[in-house]
Amino acid sequence: MSSFFSYLINGISLGSIYAIIALGYTMVYGIAKMLNFAHGDVIMVGSYMAFLAMGSLGLPPVLAVLLAVVVCTILGITIEKIAYKPLRKAPSLAVLITAIGVSYFLQNVALLAFSANTKMFTSVIKLPPIVLGDGSITISGETQVTIVACVIIMIVLTTFIKKTKAGQAMLAVSEDKGAAELMGVNVNGTISLTFAIGSALAAIAGVLLCSAYPTLNPYTGSMPGIKAFVAAVFGGIGSIPGAFVGGILLGVIENMSKAYISSQLSDAIVFTVLIIVLLVKPTGILGKKISEKV
Amino acid sequence: MKKQINLTKATKSTLITVGMVVVAYVILQILVGAGALSSLMKGLLVPLCIYAIMAVSLNLTVGILGELSLGHAGFMCVGAFTSAFFSLCFKETMAAGPRFLLAIIIGGAAAALSGLLIGIPVLRLKGDYLAIVTLAFGEIIKNIINVLYVGRDEAGFHFSMKDAFSMNMASDGQVLINGAQGITGTPNDSNFTIGAILLVLTLIIVLNLIHSRPGRAIMAIRDNRIAAESVGINITQFKLLAFSISAGLAGIGGVLYAHNLSILQAQPKNFGYNMSIMILVYVVLGGIGNIRGSVIASVILVLLPELMRQLNDYRMLIYSVVLIGMMIFNWSPKAKEFREKYSFKRLIAKKTEKEEA
């Protein structure tokens, strides 16, 4: 029983990371109606930045995370300006291919800059583990921080969108871009802001991911990126609570199947779950049904 | 008396494309005969056909059906493993010719069937969802094959998802599919001639489909799904048709691939997401929806990195820049304006205008 709980907690922790990444996907999808494939690679860039800041510059962990967030935010805005903005009116296929191009670009730049060698990431979290139930369950510092960070991010983001003008603008743009523009919303600014928030979250997710699973190479971001997208779709893309629910569920499913079925097949199981969810409810668990207009 | 030959535009274009492949084949065969090709280049001849087949088949999904598939390597993987499994089973009992023919049919059919199976649920989804599900499918296939163990002894076939020992085979049993180690000892039946024939067949199938009634229906769905539905086109049926043909042809590419190597493994680099993307690059560079372009682009992009080995580190980087650049050049409003301003036709028109004045 105790092993079940530790699997569950680890699953929730992994799921929290997925949820934070999925937020970036979901917000960008909600506003720009595009699948930002490069999001996973922004995670990787964020992790490298934190790694370099701690290793080469010798900065304390907090500053390193801050640096990673700043770099990723700038990167996100730049990507949006250069690659996605010219394609606002292009068919979704063109935008998707561009996003894949950006993802490959980031991976290969990282490959040239940092080489393919896997680096050992030193955890930024120095909390002592919590021991429960006579030592049968240990919750590591990374797990605690990840879960808490995810909950805080969810709350802050939801409040931001509900209470602030910029948040309301985001909602308006995601509802109807044209109408929002007519009402005086700065659509381009709002889209940039969304990319900035998504990328900043990606940096945090990257640091948390590499603290929990301390290997770092140019492809670190791509699998978690894809899985987080699965999580976003799972929960209903475009919906912020959906990203949270989807992320946690996905993390738990993945960890449980790793523990009880087969570690090699866990990815296959995760993707099968995605296909089944899309079959039963194509808009995800918390997604809204949108009918197409002629 | 001169005989009048009336060819439609479509037939002519098909003939040009097929003729191009045939001419390239003849030239390359002469070069091989004359010993003018290095062994490196000779080794590239079959991959050339494989990638061209893959690109043409993906173009059917992306360009003609208008749906992005990121799991094309998955279908290739299905074709490769089923056919290699078949060939290995009948390695001693059948002659090479009919065995390879059957292998091609089995590999293609298995891939087409998996395309159909995955297509039935998935094609109800649109755009981005379809892309992600095909990607998921490719990963699932790769994962499953990596834990699949199949062996054969006197009692028949044994399966396991754990390891080779848990199949409980008799001592003379032979392991056919050995999990992550894959299939070893597939007969090397692929050669350039068969590759070229299959490429021509692929081209004829795809081009004929495009120019037929179902092909026009498929393109109508691509251009406007609702309008197509309202004139009575059965969306699901035609989407499935295109998707499963595309998958089947990718499977044939996989058959060629499997029989060109002695060890077949499902690794990220040959059947993973990267492979699907690489083929997508060929399609995009050749022109989405342009079948002839796919062949040309895949030939150039397979040969170019081999000819410029020193650029190998930068290859994927260049590919990614090409992808982004092509899309922006094609679709951004500024680039459109620029192209209209400096288009070739317009320049000619200006010139004649001036001369007339």
Interface residues (C-beta under 8 A of the other chain):
Chain A: Y29 M34 L35 A83 P86 L87 K89 A90 P91 S92 L93 A94 V95 L96 I97 T98 I100 G101 V102 S103 Y104 F105 Q107 N108 V109 L111 L112 S222 I226 F229 V230 V233 S262 Q264 L265 D267 A268 F271 T272 L274 I275 L278 L279 P282 E292 V294
Chain B: V62 G66 L68 P121 V122 R124 L125 G127 D128 Y129 A131 I132 V133 L135 A136 F137 E139 I140 N143 I144 N146 V147 M161 I226 Y273 I277 L280 V284 I288 D313 Y314 M316 L317 Y319 S320 V321 V322 L323 I324 M327 I328 N330 W331 S332 P333 K334 A335
